[in-house]
Amino acid sequence: DRPQWEIQVIEPFEEDSTALLVRIHHSIGDGEALVCLLFTLMDGAWSHEHGIAHTAARSSRGDHWLGRFLKAAAIPLSAPGILLRRLTWIPDRSHMHGPALSGNKRVAWTTPLDLEVVKKAKHRIGATVNDVLMASVSGAFSKYLAHRGGTAPSRFLISMPVNVRHPGAFLRCENRFAPVPLELPAGSHTNSHRILAVKTKMDQLKCSAVPVVIYELQRALLGC
């Protein structure tokens, strides 16, 4: 009984420009698919420059066929262990757990974060933008808990959405991702240590069969 998408036109926006606020329901597609969809709706020059380049970049970093074969062969063998570890995953506990949810939405803004600063950090350490930002989130939670007078846990357990499409695959409006459990470092680590720790975890995750196993399990459960 509600629309699956909504576009609000905001004008004037910053002098003489116009802004579009777009909200799209997850039933239409995941972030990877919707970014491609939005590019195709833009002017031809922008769509060609960014959308096609985006697809080419995905296909250029595709795994070697032998690596894909070995990963596929490992899926049925590793599936029971992955499922068991997921079911026995002990959640962390801190001041952020326990209070009843109010049901009210709250929105907060921070000062603008210069992307070039993030890129310099990732180049210096050899990580990705996502590695740096997730390490920053971990550090922020640690500082928040310390400010509240609590002891930060030694780790944060989160669910990380991971794209399970084959590199170079044609993007369609669908959901093809897996909420994969990921352990973030916490406590009094330096920024570099946190970024390296997140990078190590993410690299192990990308090379493993965990995302595909969890995706197939959730698809089977949804089918039932």
Phi, psi and chi 1 to 4 in degrees:
 res  aa     phi    psi   chi1   chi2   chi3   chi4
   1 ASP       -   11.8   61.7  -18.3      -      -
   2 ARG  -130.8  150.9  -60.0 -176.5 -176.2 -176.6
   3 PRO   -67.4  149.3   24.2  -34.2      -      -
   4 GLN   -85.8  -11.0  -69.1 -177.1  -43.3      -
   5 TRP  -149.0  160.2   65.4   83.8      -      -
   6 GLU  -150.8  131.2  177.5 -178.0  -85.0      -
   7 ILE  -124.9  121.0  -59.3  177.8      -      -
   8 GLN  -108.7  130.3  -61.9 -179.0   14.9      -
   9 VAL   -94.1  124.0 -178.7      -      -      -
  10 ILE  -114.8  114.0  -55.5  172.0      -      -
  11 GLU  -149.5  145.8   57.6  179.1    0.5      -
  12 PRO   -74.9  154.1   28.7  -34.7      -      -
  13 PHE  -132.6  112.9 -179.8   80.0      -      -
  14 GLU    52.1   81.0  -66.8 -175.1   -7.3      -
  15 GLU    69.7 -119.3  -60.9  177.5   -6.9      -
  16 ASP  -100.4   10.4  -63.1  -30.7      -      -
  17 SER   -89.2  165.1   61.5      -      -      -
  18 THR  -123.0  141.1  -59.4      -      -      -
  19 ALA  -116.9  147.0      -      -      -      -
  20 LEU  -114.7  123.5  -62.5  178.2      -      -
  21 LEU  -100.3  110.5  178.2   60.6      -      -
  22 VAL  -109.5  128.4 -178.0      -      -      -
  23 ARG  -125.4  127.5  -61.2 -161.1  -57.6  169.3
  24 ILE  -128.3  132.6  -56.0  178.8      -      -
  25 HIS   -69.1  146.1 -163.4  -82.7      -      -
  26 HIS   -64.5  -19.1 -134.7  -53.1      -      -
  27 SER   -65.9  -21.6   61.8      -      -      -
  28 ILE   -78.2  -38.8  -66.0 -179.2      -      -
  29 GLY   175.4  167.0      -      -      -      -
  30 ASP   -87.4 -178.9   54.8   26.8      -      -
  31 GLY   -60.6  -40.4      -      -      -      -
  32 GLU   -60.3  -44.2 -168.8   90.4    4.1      -
  33 ALA   -71.6  -39.1      -      -      -      -
  34 LEU   -72.1  -32.3  -66.6  179.8      -      -
  35 VAL   -62.1  -44.0  165.8      -      -      -
  36 CYS   -63.5  -40.4 -175.8      -      -      -
  37 LEU   -61.9  -44.2  171.8   64.6      -      -
  38 LEU   -65.6  -37.1  -68.8  176.2      -      -
  39 PHE   -61.9  -39.2  -81.6  144.0      -      -
  40 THR   -69.7  -21.2   62.2      -      -      -
  41 LEU   -85.2   -9.3  -63.5  176.8      -      -
  42 MET   -86.5  178.3  -64.7  179.4 -178.4      -
  43 ASP   -56.9  152.7  -68.2  -21.3      -      -
  44 GLY   -55.8  -43.3      -      -      -      -
  45 ALA   -63.9  -43.8      -      -      -      -
  46 TRP   -66.4  -43.8  176.2  -82.8      -      -
  47 SER   -62.3  -41.4  177.8      -      -      -
  48 HIS   -68.1  -40.7  176.3   78.1      -      -
  49 GLU   -70.3  -40.1  179.2 -177.2   -8.8      -
  50 HIS  -100.8  -45.8  -67.6   77.5      -      -
  51 GLY   -65.3  -49.4      -      -      -      -
  52 ILE   -69.5  -39.0  -64.4  179.2      -      -
  53 ALA   -62.7  -35.2      -      -      -      -
  54 HIS   -63.7  -43.8  174.8   72.5      -      -
  55 THR   -66.6  -39.7  -55.4      -      -      -
  56 ALA   -64.9  -37.7      -      -      -      -
  57 ALA   -64.9  -36.3      -      -      -      -
  58 ARG   -66.2  -42.3  -74.6  177.3   49.0   79.8
  59 SER   -73.1  -27.3   61.4      -      -      -
  60 SER   -72.4  -22.0   65.9      -      -      -
  61 ARG  -105.0   27.7   62.7  172.4 -171.6  -97.4
  62 GLY   -67.6  151.2      -      -      -      -
  63 ASP   -71.6  156.1  -64.1  -27.6      -      -
  64 HIS   -66.9  148.9 -169.6  -90.4      -      -
  65 TRP   -60.4  -32.3   66.2  -91.5      -      -
  66 LEU   -67.5  -40.6  179.5   59.2      -      -
  67 GLY   -62.9  -40.4      -      -      -      -
  68 ARG   -65.8  -37.6  -66.5 -161.3  -58.7  -92.1
  69 PHE   -65.5  -45.3  173.1   78.1      -      -
  70 LEU   -64.6  -37.5  -67.0  176.1      -      -
  71 LYS   -66.4  -41.5 -175.9 -176.9  -65.5 -174.4
  72 ALA   -64.4  -38.3      -      -      -      -
  73 ALA   -68.1  -28.2      -      -      -      -
  74 ALA   -81.2  -14.5      -      -      -      -
  75 ILE   -60.6  -55.0  -70.6  175.3      -      -
  76 PRO   -65.2  -28.4   22.1  -32.5      -      -
  77 LEU   -75.7  -36.3  -62.0  175.7      -      -
  78 SER   -92.1  -12.5   57.2      -      -      -
  79 ALA   -56.9  -47.4      -      -      -      -
  80 PRO   -59.0  -43.3  -24.2   35.6      -      -
  81 GLY   -66.0  -39.8      -      -      -      -
  82 ILE   -63.6  -44.3  -67.1  172.7      -      -
  83 LEU   -63.9  -41.5  177.7   59.8      -      -
  84 LEU   -64.4  -43.6 -179.3   62.1      -      -
  85 ARG   -64.3  -36.0  -73.9 -163.6  -59.0  -88.2
  86 ARG   -69.0  -39.6 -173.1   66.1 -177.9   89.5
  87 LEU   -71.6  -28.9  -67.4  175.9      -      -
  88 THR   -99.3   16.4   56.7      -      -      -
  89 TRP   -68.1  116.2 -161.8   25.7      -      -
  90 ILE   -87.1  118.2  -59.4  175.9      -      -
  91 PRO   -70.0  152.8   24.9  -32.7      -      -
  92 ASP   -78.6  161.5   48.0    7.3      -      -
  93 ARG  -131.3  136.0  -74.6  -71.1  177.7  -99.4
  94 SER  -160.2 -171.5   66.5      -      -      -
  95 HIS   -64.8  -19.1  -78.7  -68.9      -      -
  96 MET   -79.8   -9.5  -66.8 -174.4  -67.2      -
  97 HIS  -105.1  146.5  -59.8   86.3      -      -
  98 GLY   114.6  -53.5      -      -      -      -
  99 PRO   -61.9  144.8  -21.5   32.4      -      -
 100 ALA   -67.4  142.3      -      -      -      -
 101 LEU   -73.6  138.5  -60.8  178.0      -      -
 102 SER   -78.3  -26.9   66.5      -      -      -
 103 GLY    87.8   -6.1      -      -      -      -
 104 ASN   -93.0  138.4  -61.7  -37.6      -      -
 105 LYS   -84.3  137.8  -71.1 -174.5  177.2 -179.8
 106 ARG  -127.0  135.8  -64.9 -175.0  179.9 -178.7
 107 VAL  -121.3  134.0  178.7      -      -      -
 108 ALA  -133.6  148.1      -      -      -      -
 109 TRP  -116.9  143.2  -67.4   91.2      -      -
 110 THR  -106.6  171.6   66.7      -      -      -
 111 THR   -66.8  150.3   54.1      -      -      -
 112 PRO   -56.9  140.5  -23.8   33.4      -      -
 113 LEU  -106.6  121.4  178.7   63.3      -      -
 114 ASP   -71.7  117.7 -170.3   -6.6      -      -
 115 LEU   -63.6  -28.1 -174.0   58.5      -      -
 116 GLU   -64.3  -33.2  -70.0  -57.0  -42.9      -
 117 VAL   -64.7  -42.3  174.9      -      -      -
 118 VAL   -63.8  -42.2  178.2      -      -      -
 119 LYS   -65.8  -37.7  -72.3 -177.6  176.7  179.8
 120 LYS   -63.3  -39.7  -72.6 -180.0 -179.6  178.2
 121 ALA   -65.2  -42.9      -      -      -      -
 122 LYS   -68.9  -36.9   86.5  175.1 -176.4   72.7
 123 HIS   -67.4  -37.5  -71.3  -42.6      -      -
 124 ARG   -66.8  -35.3 -174.5  169.6   63.3 -110.7
 125 ILE   -99.1  -16.2  -60.0  177.1      -      -
 126 GLY    81.3   31.7      -      -      -      -
 127 ALA  -108.9 -166.0      -      -      -      -
 128 THR  -112.5  167.4   65.7      -      -      -
 129 VAL   -59.3  -41.1  168.9      -      -      -
 130 ASN   -63.5  -38.3 -171.9   61.3      -      -
 131 ASP   -60.3  -44.4  -65.4  -23.4      -      -
 132 VAL   -66.1  -43.1  176.3      -      -      -
 133 LEU   -69.4  -39.8  -66.9  179.2      -      -
 134 MET   -67.6  -35.1  -67.9  -50.2  -59.7      -
 135 ALA   -66.1  -35.1      -      -      -      -
 136 SER   -66.8  -39.7  -60.1      -      -      -
 137 VAL   -61.9  -43.5  169.4      -      -      -
 138 SER   -60.9  -44.0  173.8      -      -      -
 139 GLY   -65.0  -37.2      -      -      -      -
 140 ALA   -65.5  -42.3      -      -      -      -
 141 PHE   -63.0  -40.0  -85.7  132.3      -      -
 142 SER   -62.2  -44.1  -62.5      -      -      -
 143 LYS   -66.0  -38.8  -70.3 -177.8  178.8  179.4
 144 TYR   -61.8  -45.5  173.3   79.0      -      -
 145 LEU   -66.3  -38.1  -68.5  173.5      -      -
 146 ALA   -64.8  -38.1      -      -      -      -
 147 HIS   -66.1  -33.2  179.4   70.9      -      -
 148 ARG   -79.9    0.8  -66.3  -71.0  -61.9  -91.6
 149 GLY    86.0    9.5      -      -      -      -
 150 GLY   -99.6  170.3      -      -      -      -
 151 THR   -98.0  122.9  -58.2      -      -      -
 152 ALA   -68.3  138.0      -      -      -      -
 153 PRO   -65.5  165.0   23.7  -32.6      -      -
 154 SER   -74.6  -11.2   59.3      -      -      -
 155 ARG  -155.5  158.7   61.2 -179.7 -175.3  173.2
 156 PHE  -117.3  129.2  -69.2  116.5      -      -
 157 LEU  -101.6  121.5  -58.9  177.4      -      -
 158 ILE  -130.8  167.8   67.5  169.1      -      -
 159 SER  -107.2  119.9  -71.9      -      -      -
 160 MET  -104.6  119.4  168.9   73.6   71.5      -
 161 PRO   -69.5  125.6   23.2  -30.8      -      -
 162 VAL  -121.4  128.1  175.6      -      -      -
 163 ASN   -69.5  130.9  176.8   37.9      -      -
 164 VAL  -111.4   14.2  -64.7      -      -      -
 165 ARG   -71.9  152.1  -65.4  174.8  176.8   85.5
 166 HIS   -70.9  142.8  -65.8  -62.5      -      -
 167 PRO   -56.3  130.2  -23.6   33.2      -      -
 168 GLY    84.3    2.4      -      -      -      -
 169 ALA   -68.4  148.5      -      -      -      -
 170 PHE   -67.6  128.3  178.9   75.7      -      -
 171 LEU   -84.3  124.1  -68.1  178.5      -      -
 172 ARG  -119.0  162.7  -64.4 -178.6  -64.6  177.0
 173 CYS   -75.0   94.7  -77.9      -      -      -
 174 GLU  -159.0  171.1   59.2 -177.9   -5.5      -
 175 ASN  -107.3  112.3  -76.7  -80.6      -      -
 176 ARG  -134.0   71.9  -71.7 -173.6   63.7   85.1
 177 PHE  -144.6  160.8   71.5   94.9      -      -
 178 ALA  -125.4  131.0      -      -      -      -
 179 PRO   -78.5   94.5   26.8  -30.0      -      -
 180 VAL   -92.7  134.0  177.0      -      -      -
 181 PRO   -67.2  133.8   23.2  -32.1      -      -
 182 LEU  -136.8  139.0  179.2   65.9      -      -
 183 GLU  -102.5  120.0 -178.3 -179.9  -49.1      -
 184 LEU  -100.4  143.0  -65.3 -179.6      -      -
 185 PRO   -70.9  146.9   27.9  -35.0      -      -
 186 ALA  -134.5 -178.8      -      -      -      -
 187 GLY    90.2 -158.2      -      -      -      -
 188 SER   -92.9   52.3   57.6      -      -      -
 189 HIS   -89.0  157.4  -60.4  -67.7      -      -
 190 THR   -76.4  163.2   62.8      -      -      -
 191 ASN   -59.0  -44.3  -67.8  -26.7      -      -
 192 SER   -61.9  -41.2  -62.3      -      -      -
 193 HIS   -63.5  -41.9  179.9  -85.3      -      -
 194 ARG   -65.2  -43.3  -85.3 -164.2  -63.4  -93.0
 195 ILE   -63.3  -43.9  -64.2  173.0      -      -
 196 LEU   -63.5  -39.5  -76.3  173.0      -      -
 197 ALA   -65.6  -42.8      -      -      -      -
 198 VAL   -65.3  -42.6  172.0      -      -      -
 199 LYS   -59.8  -43.5  171.4 -179.9  165.5   50.0
 200 THR   -61.1  -45.3  -59.4      -      -      -
 201 LYS   -63.3  -43.7  -65.9  -73.8 -174.3 -179.1
 202 MET   -67.3  -39.6  -71.0  -60.5  -63.3      -
 203 ASP   -63.6  -41.5  -71.9  -13.9      -      -
 204 GLN   -63.8  -38.6  -67.1  172.4   -8.3      -
 205 LEU   -66.2  -43.6 -166.7   62.8      -      -
 206 LYS   -65.6  -29.9  -67.0  172.0 -175.2  175.4
 207 CYS   -89.3   -5.0  -63.0      -      -      -
 208 SER   -97.1  173.8   70.3      -      -      -
 209 ALA   -90.8    2.6      -      -      -      -
 210 VAL   -58.5  -50.2  173.7      -      -      -
 211 PRO   -58.6  -42.9  -24.6   35.3      -      -
 212 VAL   -67.2  -41.6  178.4      -      -      -
 213 VAL   -62.4  -46.9  170.0      -      -      -
 214 ILE   -65.5  -38.5  -69.0 -179.0      -      -
 215 TYR   -62.2  -45.8  172.2   74.7      -      -
 216 GLU   -67.1  -36.6  -66.3  -62.1  -21.6      -
 217 LEU   -65.4  -45.0  -74.6  172.6      -      -
 218 GLN   -67.9  -34.0   71.4  179.7    8.6      -
 219 ARG   -67.3  -38.0 -168.6  168.5   68.8  160.1
 220 ALA   -65.8  -41.3      -      -      -      -
 221 LEU   -65.7  -41.7  -69.8  173.5      -      -
 222 LEU   -64.9  -35.4  -72.1  172.7      -      -
 223 GLY   -65.2  -35.7      -      -      -      -
 224 CYS   -71.8      -  -66.3      -      -      -
